[in-house]
Amino acid sequence: MADSLVIVESPAKAKTIGKYLGSKYIVKASMGHIRDLPKSQTGVDIEHNFEPKYITIRGKGSILKELKDAAKKVKNVYLAADPDREGEAIAWHLAHYLELKEDAPCRVVFNEITKQAVKDAFKTPRTINTDLVNAQQARRILDRLVGYQISPLLWKKVKKGLSAGRVQSVAVKIVIDRENEIKSFVPEEYWTITADLLAGKSPVEAKFYGMRGEKVELTNQAEVNEILASIQGKPYIVQEVKEKERQRHPAPPFITSSMQQEAARKLNFRASKTMSVAQQLYEGIELGKEGTVGLITYMRTDSTRISPVAQEETRDFIKGKYGDNYNTETPRVYAKKNSNAQDAHEGIRPSSVLREPDAVKSFLSRDQYRLYKLIWERFVASQMSSAILDTMTVTIAAGEASFRANGSKLKFAGFMKVYVEGNDDGTTDEEKLLPPLAKGDEIQMQAVTPKQHFTQPPPRYSEARLVRTMEELGIGRPSTYAPTLETIQKRGYVAIDEKKFVPTELGDLVIQLMVEFFPEILDVEFTAHMEGELDHVEEGKEDWVRVLDTFYKTFGERLAFAEEEMKEIEIQDEVSDEICEKCGKPLVYKMGRFGKFLACSGFPDCRNAKPIVKDTGVTCPKCKEGAVVERRSKKGRIFYGCDHYPECDFISWDKPVAKPCPDCGAYMVEKRTKNGAHLHCSECSYKEEVQEQDDLSDLD
């Protein structure tokens, strides 16, 4: 007979925990929060210590009745929501609804959902942590005050339906600031000279370094021609050979932000998808005879700390799998990435390294397997010994000019045997070997290639870059990154173009108004300071009402000033040359989540809308009559199809090009990877590299 009720957030988590606890426990799910501030009003009594007005979330009535009925039939009620601010707040609301005593030891937390961790947690239940609850309340009220008081002002002065959020607005401004940097960027010319040499039968690629031992930057063709003239006919003599051993250290275990960044780089996951799949791995996966197991520890964390028990298990695993020389002398301990890190949880890791990815692959979906493999490999590598590389730098003289060639060879793989961290520029860690060379050796010159380049503007933000920037600036916390990115897209303040954030005209306008009337909201340092204040509330060092009161004194003054001084702005849609085929009115350009589209100017009477078709200039390879145009799927992914659809059903995820395959005559497609662009035949194995536009290697 069950004598205890356990309440968690989700059915999946309930199923896993129920199997561990046995028949004495009833485990039910609250399906997330049960109470929240009302949607129809601010729901905060500013005059009375910012008292929140909570109401039951619509649709939760039957769930709450079921929980209350179940609570009446048992001796003990345990609240086992996630171990963070949100989880503590869910537990607090449940405790109020179920009328549990304030000093009741009803709160149970665990960093991983494994049998031992869950059973240990139930041995030491605690009271609800009101500091954590107050930190969550303060953030919720703070965001409500900003959103529900600025948004109506924007509706009245600009356009109905607009909204402004505290952290989201800062994220949009970061995107806009980057776009302005790109627009104002003035490219600068620079040149490189590459010497292709031959040492015996081994090729050596050397880059121009300088003249008479001094480094020289080449900024124009005249300088390049002078260098080329000075080395004409000169022998290439090895001047210096430097060899040394270099260590490379592993990356720390994942935290929320680094997991989102690496999943974007290596798996092409968006932040929201990464968190959704990670939640599934955390809550539990059915592993056949082993039963349901939480495969990873809690995924909302900014700490790289690892428990000694997990470290010891991992060291034993590494010794058995790879050999003791792949272990460090003592377990690795990683410093906090930034001073704002809370260190409340461990880093993200497998609940047991003994569950190797391939051993559980058959029980996982493709996405679950790929993310679990990434987390497992990253964690195991983080505990392994450093890699050792033999590096070689050769200085080669041609007259008074000097060239340098660099090579490296992996001497000991260390952690690189398991995993190597990705990077945003797409470079790889391929070995570049140089032949044995000694001072005085003469090397045969094959070709000397000058090349003109121009400095490039800073890149637009991908999701991974924006998350990293927010983390570095102290904006948001692990639980807020993914929702923030989703929100700014849904509101139409940014669009996605080639997987990069581009600000919309609407986003630009709203941020301009925010900068003018609410500069503190968009001040990165102020926003980071507020995050720090919320952290202090969580730690019991600060009163949450005082934090809100201090903020609202300035904010309230700004709000009153904006009400008086903000002028009404009418947004005019840009009219296109096309006419609506349904009602005859002009079509106008609108900005949606995935960029611009065409819509009827007669909205809402006419709701006709269609995508903007981009012609690739390629004739359809299937029907030979239509043109290949760029389209978007419902999820915003770009693909290519015939404009004679549905008569012709040609479709391609890769961009077709006009050039036919020289081997078989089939159409070619352009594929872009981190290593550059290539043309691939759609039928055979032919492949060729796309030449860069700045390649001027035919210069004298």
PyMOL commands that set and color helices and strands:
alter all, ss='L'
color gray80, all
select helices_A, chain A and resi 11-21+61-72+85-97+115-123+130-157+166-184+221-231+256-267+271-283+288-290+308-322+324-326+357-363+366-382+414-417+463-473+481-490+505-517+519-522+524-538+544-565
alter helices_A, ss='H'
color red, helices_A
select strands_A, chain A and resi 4-8+25-29+35-36+44-45+51-52+55-56+76-79+189-199+202-211+214-215+236-248+285-286+292-293+387-398+401-412+442-454+494-497+500-503+574-579+586-592+595-600+609-611+614-619+627-632+638-642+651-652+655-660+667-673+676-681+687-689
alter strands_A, ss='S'
color yellow, strands_A
deselect
rebuild
show_as cartoon
